Amino acid sequence: METNQVCRILGIEKPVIQGPLSWLTDARLVAAVSNAGGLGVLGPNAGLTAETAVSTPEETAEKMREEIRKTKLLTEKPFAVNLIPTPQNDIWTPDMVKVIKEEAVRAVVYTGYGEGAIIPELFAELKAAGVAIIYRDINPTPENSREAERAGADIIVATGFDEGGTLPGTGLGTFSIVPMIVDAVEHIPVLAAGGIVDKRTAMAAHALGAVGVFAGSVFISTVESRVPLSVKEKIVNANGLDLSLFRTQPDYYRALPGKLTERLVTMDKAGASKEELGRTMGGLRGLRLGMLEDNTDEGYISLGTGIGGIKAIISVGEVVEQLRV
């Protein structure tokens, strides 16, 4: 095993962490990343294919337990689960944390957004259970990075505006935010996220002071990814100039062309509110329709600006090896 600090903390061989990717993750993808030496992450709705009648925190957590157990059948190596706590009236996180502890999951990607996102009691509970915490704020700043370090985070993710999915509201690119966060924290390593798709971009991230990479878009087009071949081919044939940017909740999104994307861009230019745009976008339902069903009339295909570096549909193992520096 390498002496890399991220690898030591997570018990992995290569400092490559797969982003949670919501609907797009399942046991097969996550296990493939972990078996390749990186850290796979089960995101919200992992393994599900459609909206279900699941509505209670207990049922939602049990669905995650099922996917955790499927992942364990495919790998003996560490993997993580995504947590998205909210500071007030969070009825979902306690049951999810209970499952994480009972299933002895080794790490979590703790996604934070807004004031109060860093909950010291939750950090303490996870740490007491031996769970490593990868803290990823939607809007990373020196202040919230230091706060997360004080609360007990083991690793910080510095996400640049180059990423796919939910974009930071600050607008700072990966080359700006990574060294800023590296300089802000004192004792814990930083992962770079946003536009990292190949060896060149991974090397650039390390040159900026990152100790590893946190990547999403590049795993969507892999052999093991559950998205349809038609979506994978669209990713391979596109580059960052093909993506349209629009405001929505909480701040911004970007996506490949499609009827819904065009409608959102038009609404944004006409001055629609973020709330209107968010309702039209359909949240994670729109992501499922666009990326799991290739329905860009009603959904969207959201990707990072680095997709021009994705030249072919290759295996997860090949991706991890490319991103290993």
Phi, psi and omega in degrees: 000143181291161179271003178308137185298318178297318179297320179295317182295318188265349182071034181244175185260333185227135186281062182232116182246130179276130178296155186298321170061013173048239183303336191279353180263151171203179184302321183297311181295312184297315179296323179296319178297314181294319179295334178279356177107354177266201177238112174281152183226125174279121180267176175304140181067019180304130176083346180277155181241349181201161173300138182238180178280000179300125185222342183265155176302322181296315180294320179298316179295323180292326174298320177293321178302318179300316182288325175300315182292325174297320179296319179298330178290339184257344179209147172258002184268162182297146170215173187231168175234143179276132172244137177231075183290154172240146187290334181236140172052043180275101181268352187266321188295318183304316180291325178293319178295322177302315179294317179303316180290315182295328180268004177055043174291135190280336186207158172230148164263110184266108182268125181244142175214124174084177182296136179084006182293330180270108185255102186305322181296323179289318175304314182296319180297316180294316180297320179297332180272003179078023181265122177287141184247116172261109184266124179232104177277138177301323177241080184294136176221162174303323184292310182286337175291317177293323178297317179295322177297316179296326182286342177122010177301142179268330184214143176247140173257125175259106186260125178266166182293353180285350187287173171260178179074215181288115187270151175298144178282345184287332181079004180282131179286169182302320182294339179268316188283326184297306180296330178297316181285323176303318180286339185279321183274159187257316192234353185246153183282159181241136172259144176263136178226140177119103176080015183262112187225351183206184184297322181299312182289328176293318178297321178298320179299317179292325178296333179279354178111357177292150180257358179185180182235152180235107192234144180237297188307321185294337179275344182291329184264016181278165178303319186278351181293145182276357179288152182294157181304323182299323177289318178301319180293324176298320179295313181298326185270002183250167169221179186300334180288344179278349185274140177255138180255137177212152176284148172194185177280138356280335181218290183220158169219161169223153184203161174291163181300150179173166182299317180293316179301314180298321179296318181294318178297317179296315178299318181297315180296332181276358176094018178299149179286161177298327179294316178297315180296319179298318179296319180292322182294326177082012175056222183289340174297318178297323177295316180299313181297317182289315191260335176263339181240357183054040178255091183269003170286322183245352182228186184221154176246101186262130185215165177274164185289348182276006187298342177298340178275357178267106190260344184200163173277110183235174182284158175302319180301319178294321178297310181302318181294323177296321184277351179283126179231000000 
